[in-house]
Amino acid sequence: MSPAAGGRLAAALSNAGALGIIGTGSRDAPESILRDADDFRASAGEKRFGIGLMSWAVAARPELLDAAIAARPFAISLSFGDPTPHVKKVHDAGIQVISQVQTRASALVAEAAGVDLIVAQGTEAGGHTGDVGTLPLLQIVLDAVKLPVVAAGGIATGRGLAAVLAAGAAGAWIGTPFLVAEEARTSERARERFLRSDESQTTLTSVFDRAQDIPWPHEFRGRALANDFSARWNGREDALSASPDAKNELLEQKRKENYDVAFLYAGQSVGTLHAVRPAADIAREIADGAEPLLRNAASVLG
Amino acid sequence: MSPAAGGRLAAALSNAGALGIIGTGSRDAPESILRDADDFRASAGEKRFGIGLMSWAVAARPELLDAAIAARPFAISLSFGDPTPHVKKVHDAGIQVISQVQTRASALVAEAAGVDLIVAQGTEAGGHTGDVGTLPLLQIVLDAVKLPVVAAGGIATGRGLAAVLAAGAAGAWIGTPFLVAEEARTSERARERFLRSDESQTTLTSVFDRAQDIPWPHEFRGRALANDFSARWNGREDALSASPDAKNELLEQKRKENYDVAFLYAGQSVGTLHAVRPAADIAREIADGAEPLLRNAASVLG
């Protein structure tokens, strides 16, 4: 669900036994979605994959959904906005619908819309998300809906995976640890920044959307590494929207990869990252870490 | 750790097999700590209990720590500030030291200070806390220290307890569900407000501290139910500190129990609360809910 998640990273994860997801942006050209699907198939053949879309962006640009359907994924994730208007079209194409939710209310909307799987996304997650922590949200959503629920936000090690599976989640949706995967579409400089950031150095902010005039719905801010730009503009969003200079500065420093100004979206589990590795190794370490914890979980009952 | 947690609630929890904790405030009279301990013993005899103190408040008012020691608890929790200067005094009195931490860095400080138990407190928690979610913080702290680690923040049902125990926590520190316990020091009107609030209706704010001139360290804000007062002053903290009118308004509306202005600290798991019940019933439901999840956790391995 991040610009880092192209076809190559998704393929590495689907090849490793997970369901790789191709991320999209609200301004992407529809063809870029098809190119990512081609990249996926070049590495992973006919293995299953997903494509992540924002419902609010699809409402404005239906061509994004058309392209995602044409890419023939196993599942399309429709998040950040009401998925209801789009579910039938996806189902009619024989594609499963996933929806990320950030509150009990949005979980009930997604269930009523007829989606196949709900992802309870906590505020710890990187990129756009809500305000409720993964742990309380997961408890609340699991008890509110009948659908299977996958947990997202802050899951980065075997301990985190064991936690959400023990709570009753059907799986985990994991993003941030793969920002430093070899296959991620992230630059050397960005990876270096992720690796030296800790869990207390992210900010949930709308300033990077405001500075790019991206009309994200008000309730979803993006979790990014905190930097000089976010420190300067957090709490002054309206002034930022009215400042061409600040907007130009962001664009220019983004081109220069100056991350004291430009944004890098990342979740709080950025504090667990220590090395650039193949995505399959990262996935395997998380799964292998969870296995003994789940196998022995009953032992705490004495 | 909240004004709701007096001797009577702590006694109900210790009688139910948990370790009840008596909360204190930075401006409490030392005698009130002793009175709470008397209340505890009136209901729970010589059962174990804890007393929660803020390290920054103890640094300014050592008499709080002296009173807590004189109350002869099993454990004293020293949180929100460096516990190092106070650990020996507590240990010399034969009392265990607990410390809540909100980052990896503060966990390492607590371990080096010689505390006996670390509580990893996520941002979901009610009252004062940090910014990192329970799930990522727990993974990070468990891998950073050798001490036993208890999880706090957003744990309110059997699912949440199973999650943190499966992850490797030695236990759970649970507050918000007991705000509506029969034994809690909360008014009818406050309970009614807790019961109708959902997980998305809290705010992490310093405005209630600012309005009362309570010198909480900058890095710890309090999670409270969002209301008109927090909406008005969040982001305008310096103006609030300079406004006698706003401060008087808060005091006055607090006396009137007008919670559109006055504060009620609560965690995000407030969204799981449905009824006023005895504390023992709440504790038993959480434990009974976790048991089958932990017993069957290995089954997800197939």
Contacts between the chains, C-beta under 8 A, distances in Angstrom:
chain1	res1	chain2	res2	distance
A	103	B	198	7.5
A	103	B	199	6.6
A	103	B	200	4.9
A	104	B	198	6.4
A	104	B	199	6.5
A	104	B	271	6.5
A	105	B	198	7.6
A	105	B	200	7.6
A	122	B	133	6.0
A	122	B	135	7.0
A	123	B	123	7.7
A	123	B	133	6.3
A	124	B	132	7.6
A	124	B	133	3.7
A	124	B	135	6.4
A	124	B	136	5.2
A	130	B	200	7.4
A	131	B	200	6.4
A	132	B	124	7.5
A	132	B	199	4.9
A	132	B	200	6.1
A	132	B	268	5.3
A	132	B	271	7.9
A	133	B	122	6.1
A	133	B	123	6.3
A	133	B	124	3.7
A	133	B	133	4.5
A	133	B	134	6.0
A	133	B	135	7.2
A	133	B	153	6.9
A	133	B	154	4.9
A	133	B	268	5.8
A	134	B	133	6.0
A	134	B	134	7.8
A	134	B	135	4.9
A	135	B	122	7.1
A	135	B	124	6.3
A	135	B	133	7.2
A	135	B	134	4.9
A	135	B	135	5.3
A	135	B	153	7.2
A	135	B	154	4.2
A	135	B	155	6.7
A	135	B	160	5.7
A	135	B	163	6.3
A	135	B	164	7.7
A	136	B	124	5.2
A	136	B	154	3.7
A	136	B	156	6.7
A	136	B	160	7.2
A	136	B	199	5.7
A	136	B	267	7.3
A	136	B	268	4.4
A	136	B	269	4.6
A	136	B	271	6.8
A	136	B	272	7.3
A	137	B	199	6.7
A	137	B	268	7.8
A	138	B	159	7.0
A	138	B	160	7.9
A	138	B	163	7.5
A	139	B	154	7.7
A	139	B	156	6.3
A	139	B	157	4.7
A	139	B	159	4.7
A	139	B	160	4.9
A	139	B	269	7.2
A	139	B	272	6.3
A	140	B	199	5.7
A	140	B	271	5.4
A	140	B	272	6.1
A	142	B	159	6.0
A	143	B	157	7.1
A	143	B	159	7.6
A	143	B	272	7.8
A	153	B	133	6.9
A	153	B	135	7.2
A	154	B	133	4.9
A	154	B	135	4.2
A	154	B	136	3.7
A	154	B	139	7.7
A	155	B	135	6.7
A	156	B	136	6.7
A	156	B	139	6.3
A	157	B	139	4.7
A	157	B	143	7.1
A	159	B	138	7.0
A	159	B	139	4.7
A	159	B	142	6.0
A	159	B	143	7.6
A	159	B	167	4.2
A	159	B	168	5.5
A	160	B	135	5.7
A	160	B	136	7.3
A	160	B	138	7.9
A	160	B	139	4.9
A	160	B	167	6.7
A	162	B	166	4.6
A	162	B	167	5.7
A	162	B	168	8.0
A	162	B	297	7.5
A	163	B	135	6.3
A	163	B	138	7.5
A	163	B	163	4.0
A	163	B	164	6.4
A	163	B	166	5.5
A	163	B	167	4.0
A	164	B	135	7.7
A	164	B	163	6.4
A	165	B	166	7.5
A	165	B	297	7.0
A	165	B	300	5.1
A	166	B	162	4.5
A	166	B	163	5.5
A	166	B	165	7.5
A	166	B	166	3.5
A	166	B	167	7.9
A	166	B	293	5.6
A	166	B	294	6.5
A	166	B	297	4.5
A	167	B	159	4.1
A	167	B	160	6.7
A	167	B	162	5.7
A	167	B	163	4.0
A	167	B	166	7.9
A	167	B	293	6.9
A	168	B	159	5.5
A	168	B	162	8.0
A	168	B	293	6.5
A	198	B	103	7.5
A	198	B	104	6.4
A	198	B	105	7.7
A	199	B	103	6.6
A	199	B	104	6.5
A	199	B	132	4.9
A	199	B	136	5.7
A	199	B	137	6.7
A	199	B	140	5.7
A	200	B	103	4.9
A	200	B	105	7.6
A	200	B	130	7.4
A	200	B	131	6.4
A	200	B	132	6.1
A	235	B	235	4.7
A	267	B	136	7.4
A	268	B	132	5.4
A	268	B	133	5.8
A	268	B	136	4.4
A	268	B	137	7.8
A	269	B	136	4.6
A	269	B	139	7.2
A	271	B	104	6.5
A	271	B	132	7.9
A	271	B	136	6.8
A	271	B	140	5.4
A	272	B	136	7.3
A	272	B	139	6.3
A	272	B	140	6.1
A	272	B	143	7.8
A	291	B	301	6.2
A	293	B	166	5.6
A	293	B	167	6.9
A	293	B	168	6.5
A	294	B	166	6.5
A	294	B	297	4.7
A	294	B	298	5.5
A	294	B	300	6.1
A	294	B	301	5.8
A	295	B	298	4.9
A	295	B	301	6.4
A	296	B	298	7.8
A	297	B	162	7.6
A	297	B	165	7.0
A	297	B	166	4.6
A	297	B	294	4.7
A	297	B	297	3.6
A	297	B	298	6.7
A	298	B	294	5.5
A	298	B	295	4.9
A	298	B	296	7.9
A	298	B	297	6.7
A	298	B	298	6.8
A	300	B	165	5.1
A	300	B	294	6.1
A	301	B	291	6.2
A	301	B	294	5.8
A	301	B	295	6.4
